[in-house]
């Protein structure tokens, strides 16, 4: 009986964690040069380092309560920034930004992670 109670308690804790993220998805994820009216103005695949600043915009759906996502910015496979962002409804728009130094040429990607660190999406782009 005690073992059954322990199993039930463990399963309950797994299912009722803060994220309730079983259905969490990235409905839209883009890297953009600007955000206007809470939306990306463009979607880049390749750009020059002279851009100065870029934004990673994500529209997150499926949250069943307050949770977070993390934008993990990487250059040539190496982490350069990690930004945790709140998600407060089942359809939530959020974004992070990264100042781009002049020597940041290469292959970039932004991993979008849920509150448990599971990768939901990877957005790739190149800076020349």
MOUR-V945871 format. One line per field, one symbol per residue. ss: DSSP state (H for helix, E for strand, L for the rest). phi: phi as a letter, one per 40 degrees, with the letter a starting at -180 (. if undefined). burial: # if it has 16 or more other ideal C-beta (glycine too) atoms within 10 Angstrom, else .. Layout:
# MOUR-V945871
ss: ???
phi: ???
burial: ???
This chain:
# MOUR-V945871
ss: LHHHHHHHHHHHHHHLLLLLLLLLEEEEEEEELLEELLEELLLLLEELHHHLEEEEEEEEELLLLLEEEEEEEEELLEEEEEEEEEELLLEEEEEEEEELLLLLLEEEEEEEELLLLLEEEEEEEEEL
phi: .ccccccccccccccbcccfcdbcaccaaabbcabbfgbccabbbaacccdgabbbbbbbbgcbicabbbcbcbbfgbcbabbcbcbbacabbaabbbcbccbccicbabcbbcccgcccabbbabbb
burial: ..................###..#.#..####.......#...#..#......#######.##...#########.......#.#.#....#######.#...#...########....##.#.#.#.
